């Protein structure tokens, strides 16, 4: 791809990002007024502690699932071994 097109694509991306930020900034007061009228508050961003707790919960569930799978595989191998030994 021509360097000119690469540069144009980069600057278009930057322009889009700046336009998005500008629109968001301009509409924040309107959003606040609408929320006051409707009576809905903004959802607070999850705190660092909340995100860590969610990550730990997910990791715990994943580890539990992997452990159960490993135990099941070990049982299957033991059963196969026992079946092979009884045939001898």
MDAnalysis code that builds the backbone (N, CA, C; Angstrom):
import MDAnalysis as mda
import numpy as np

u = mda.Universe.empty(264, n_residues=88, atom_resindex=np.repeat(np.arange(88), 3), trajectory=True)
u.add_TopologyAttr("name", ["N", "CA", "C"] * 88)
u.add_TopologyAttr("resid", np.arange(1, 89))
u.add_TopologyAttr("resname", ["UNK", "UNK", "UNK", "UNK", "UNK", "UNK", "UNK", "UNK", "UNK", "UNK", "UNK", "UNK", "UNK", "UNK", "UNK", "UNK", "UNK", "UNK", "UNK", "UNK", "UNK", "UNK", "UNK", "UNK", "UNK", "UNK", "UNK", "UNK", "UNK", "UNK", "UNK", "UNK", "UNK", "UNK", "UNK", "UNK", "UNK", "UNK", "UNK", "UNK", "UNK", "UNK", "UNK", "UNK", "UNK", "UNK", "UNK", "UNK", "UNK", "UNK", "UNK", "UNK", "UNK", "UNK", "UNK", "UNK", "UNK", "UNK", "UNK", "UNK", "UNK", "UNK", "UNK", "UNK", "UNK", "UNK", "UNK", "UNK", "UNK", "UNK", "UNK", "UNK", "UNK", "UNK", "UNK", "UNK", "UNK", "UNK", "UNK", "UNK", "UNK", "UNK", "UNK", "UNK", "UNK", "UNK", "UNK", "UNK"])
u.atoms.positions = np.array([
    [0.859, -1.170, 0.000],
    [0.000, 0.000, 0.000],
    [0.904, 1.232, 0.000],
    [0.500, 2.211, -0.735],
    [1.281, 3.435, -0.841],
    [1.359, 4.131, 0.515],
    [2.486, 4.726, 0.766],
    [2.691, 5.455, 2.023],
    [1.635, 6.546, 2.194],
    [1.222, 7.164, 1.098],
    [0.206, 8.221, 1.183],
    [-1.124, 7.667, 1.697],
    [-1.502, 6.468, 1.237],
    [-2.742, 5.864, 1.697],
    [-2.644, 5.450, 3.159],
    [-1.485, 4.928, 3.536],
    [-1.285, 4.551, 4.936],
    [-1.412, 5.778, 5.835],
    [-0.779, 6.877, 5.420],
    [-0.874, 8.113, 6.195],
    [-2.307, 8.607, 6.263],
    [-3.008, 8.568, 5.126],
    [-4.397, 9.043, 5.088],
    [-5.266, 8.198, 6.010],
    [-5.076, 6.872, 5.983],
    [-5.863, 5.993, 6.847],
    [-5.594, 6.296, 8.325],
    [-4.342, 6.511, 8.659],
    [-3.975, 6.838, 10.040],
    [-4.659, 8.123, 10.488],
    [-4.563, 9.168, 9.671],
    [-5.143, 10.456, 10.060],
    [-6.671, 10.429, 10.072],
    [-7.274, 9.626, 9.212],
    [-8.733, 9.473, 9.262],
    [-9.150, 8.804, 10.569],
    [-8.377, 7.822, 10.990],
    [-8.660, 7.161, 12.268],
    [-8.540, 8.129, 13.428],
    [-7.488, 8.931, 13.417],
    [-7.309, 9.937, 14.470],
    [-8.454, 10.940, 14.465],
    [-8.861, 11.382, 13.257],
    [-9.953, 12.347, 13.135],
    [-11.242, 11.750, 13.688],
    [-11.491, 10.491, 13.397],
    [-12.705, 9.835, 13.909],
    [-12.668, 9.764, 15.429],
    [-11.525, 9.421, 15.992],
    [-11.402, 9.364, 17.454],
    [-11.659, 10.729, 18.082],
    [-11.101, 11.776, 17.491],
    [-11.294, 13.130, 18.022],
    [-12.751, 13.571, 17.864],
    [-13.362, 13.219, 16.759],
    [-14.772, 13.579, 16.556],
    [-15.652, 12.882, 17.581],
    [-15.381, 11.619, 17.842],
    [-16.146, 10.860, 18.838],
    [-16.002, 11.500, 20.218],
    [-14.776, 11.842, 20.598],
    [-14.542, 12.475, 21.899],
    [-15.245, 13.831, 21.970],
    [-15.213, 14.585, 20.872],
    [-15.872, 15.895, 20.863],
    [-17.376, 15.780, 21.009],
    [-17.987, 14.844, 20.297],
    [-19.439, 14.648, 20.404],
    [-19.806, 14.221, 21.816],
    [-19.034, 13.309, 22.382],
    [-19.309, 12.851, 23.748],
    [-19.225, 14.007, 24.738],
    [-18.203, 14.828, 24.590],
    [-18.016, 15.971, 25.482],
    [-19.163, 16.967, 25.343],
    [-19.603, 17.224, 24.120],
    [-20.689, 18.176, 23.889],
    [-22.023, 17.666, 24.419],
    [-22.236, 16.349, 24.390],
    [-23.525, 15.791, 24.791],
    [-23.610, 15.449, 26.278],
    [-22.504, 15.506, 27.012],
    [-22.533, 15.184, 28.431],
    [-23.526, 16.042, 29.213],
    [-23.571, 17.363, 29.042],
    [-24.553, 18.156, 29.789],
    [-25.999, 17.779, 29.432],
    [-26.232, 17.489, 28.171],
    [-27.583, 17.087, 27.755],
    [-27.953, 15.763, 28.419],
    [-27.015, 14.826, 28.425],
    [-27.264, 13.525, 29.053],
    [-27.584, 13.701, 30.542],
    [-26.831, 14.556, 31.224],
    [-27.076, 14.790, 32.650],
    [-28.459, 15.365, 32.889],
    [-28.879, 16.339, 32.064],
    [-30.222, 16.921, 32.221],
    [-31.309, 15.886, 31.984],
    [-31.138, 15.070, 30.967],
    [-32.132, 14.028, 30.675],
    [-32.191, 13.034, 31.824],
    [-31.053, 12.653, 32.354],
    [-31.046, 11.707, 33.469],
    [-31.727, 12.309, 34.707],
    [-31.540, 13.600, 34.952],
    [-32.210, 14.258, 36.076],
    [-33.721, 14.241, 35.882],
    [-34.171, 14.536, 34.659],
    [-35.606, 14.566, 34.374],
    [-36.207, 13.171, 34.497],
    [-35.531, 12.174, 33.943],
    [-36.046, 10.811, 33.940],
    [-35.868, 10.159, 35.307],
    [-34.870, 10.590, 36.053],
    [-34.628, 10.033, 37.377],
    [-33.695, 8.842, 37.372],
    [-32.930, 8.691, 36.331],
    [-31.962, 7.590, 36.269],
    [-30.563, 8.148, 36.467],
    [-29.807, 7.439, 37.278],
    [-28.421, 7.843, 37.494],
    [-27.513, 7.015, 36.586],
    [-26.335, 7.541, 36.332],
    [-25.384, 6.788, 35.518],
    [-24.851, 5.617, 36.310],
    [-24.560, 4.539, 35.595],
    [-23.971, 3.373, 36.239],
    [-22.529, 3.707, 36.597],
    [-22.156, 3.508, 37.859],
    [-20.766, 3.804, 38.209],
    [-19.829, 2.784, 37.566],
    [-18.656, 3.242, 37.223],
    [-17.642, 2.348, 36.680],
    [-17.237, 1.368, 37.783],
    [-17.015, 0.104, 37.417],
    [-16.596, -0.831, 38.461],
    [-15.237, -0.412, 39.024],
    [-15.130, -0.525, 40.328],
    [-13.875, -0.141, 40.967],
    [-12.807, -1.190, 40.661],
    [-11.605, -0.843, 40.985],
    [-10.493, -1.772, 40.754],
    [-10.708, -3.059, 41.540],
    [-11.213, -2.917, 42.765],
    [-11.473, -4.077, 43.605],
    [-12.560, -4.951, 42.980],
    [-13.627, -4.325, 42.460],
    [-14.699, -5.087, 41.811],
    [-14.180, -5.868, 40.611],
    [-13.332, -5.217, 39.813],
    [-12.772, -5.905, 38.647],
    [-11.881, -7.068, 39.073],
    [-11.079, -6.861, 40.130],
    [-10.223, -7.945, 40.620],
    [-11.051, -9.111, 41.154],
    [-12.114, -8.797, 41.884],
    [-12.984, -9.856, 42.401],
    [-13.616, -10.646, 41.261],
    [-14.069, -9.960, 40.232],
    [-14.670, -10.638, 39.088],
    [-13.641, -11.520, 38.390],
    [-12.426, -11.005, 38.229],
    [-11.367, -11.791, 37.593],
    [-11.033, -13.030, 38.423],
    [-10.939, -12.864, 39.735],
    [-10.627, -14.001, 40.598],
    [-11.737, -15.043, 40.580],
    [-12.980, -14.588, 40.539],
    [-14.102, -15.525, 40.471],
    [-14.049, -16.319, 39.170],
    [-13.774, -15.631, 38.079],
    [-13.676, -16.304, 36.786],
    [-12.529, -17.314, 36.781],
    [-11.374, -16.904, 37.316],
    [-10.228, -17.812, 37.373],
    [-10.518, -19.027, 38.245],
    [-11.208, -18.800, 39.348],
    [-11.555, -19.894, 40.245],
    [-12.465, -20.903, 39.545],
    [-13.465, -20.405, 38.834],
    [-14.380, -21.300, 38.124],
    [-13.647, -22.074, 37.036],
    [-12.758, -21.388, 36.332],
    [-12.003, -22.049, 35.264],
    [-11.094, -23.128, 35.852],
    [-10.420, -22.809, 36.966],
    [-9.530, -23.785, 37.596],
    [-10.324, -24.991, 38.101],
    [-11.506, -24.736, 38.650],
    [-12.344, -25.830, 39.131],
    [-12.748, -26.740, 37.972],
    [-13.133, -26.147, 36.859],
    [-13.514, -26.932, 35.685],
    [-12.349, -27.749, 35.157],
    [-11.173, -27.140, 35.101],
    [-9.993, -27.856, 34.623],
    [-9.625, -28.991, 35.566],
    [-9.765, -28.769, 36.863],
    [-9.451, -29.815, 37.836],
    [-10.424, -30.986, 37.689],
    [-11.711, -30.689, 37.516],
    [-12.698, -31.754, 37.339],
    [-12.401, -32.553, 36.072],
    [-12.020, -31.860, 35.012],
    [-11.694, -32.531, 33.755],
    [-10.475, -33.423, 33.936],
    [-9.463, -32.950, 34.647],
    [-8.253, -33.744, 34.874],
    [-8.575, -34.986, 35.703],
    [-9.427, -34.844, 36.708],
    [-9.815, -35.991, 37.534],
    [-10.574, -37.003, 36.685],
    [-11.474, -36.521, 35.836],
    [-12.235, -37.423, 34.972],
    [-11.304, -38.183, 34.027],
    [-10.345, -37.499, 33.454],
    [-9.390, -38.159, 32.550],
    [-8.557, -39.195, 33.293],
    [-8.151, -38.865, 34.514],
    [-7.369, -39.808, 35.317],
    [-8.204, -41.046, 35.637],
    [-9.464, -40.855, 35.974],
    [-10.342, -42.002, 36.266],
    [-10.496, -42.889, 35.036],
    [-10.661, -42.268, 33.876],
    [-10.805, -43.040, 32.640],
    [-9.550, -43.850, 32.365],
    [-8.377, -43.256, 32.590],
    [-7.123, -43.978, 32.364],
    [-6.977, -45.141, 33.344],
    [-7.359, -44.925, 34.597],
    [-7.289, -45.997, 35.592],
    [-8.237, -47.117, 35.201],
    [-9.442, -46.774, 34.769],
    [-10.405, -47.789, 34.346],
    [-9.883, -48.573, 33.146],
    [-9.268, -47.888, 32.180],
    [-8.688, -48.559, 31.012],
    [-7.561, -49.495, 31.451],
    [-6.747, -49.036, 32.388],
    [-5.633, -49.845, 32.885],
    [-6.166, -51.104, 33.573],
    [-7.175, -50.906, 34.421],
    [-7.758, -52.054, 35.132],
    [-8.408, -53.025, 34.165],
    [-9.072, -52.503, 33.146],
    [-9.709, -53.386, 32.153],
    [-8.640, -54.171, 31.400],
    [-7.528, -53.549, 31.091],
    [-6.430, -54.228, 30.398],
    [-5.770, -55.272, 31.269],
    [-5.665, -55.015, 32.560],
    [-5.033, -55.950, 33.500],
    [-5.912, -57.173, 33.738],
    [-7.242, -56.971, 33.740],
    [-8.134, -58.089, 34.019],
    [-8.212, -59.048, 32.841],
    [-7.889, -58.584, 31.634],
    [-7.913, -59.443, 30.453],
    [-6.721, -60.366, 30.409],
    [-5.657, -60.037, 31.113],
    [-4.430, -60.841, 31.081],
    [-4.560, -62.079, 31.866],
])
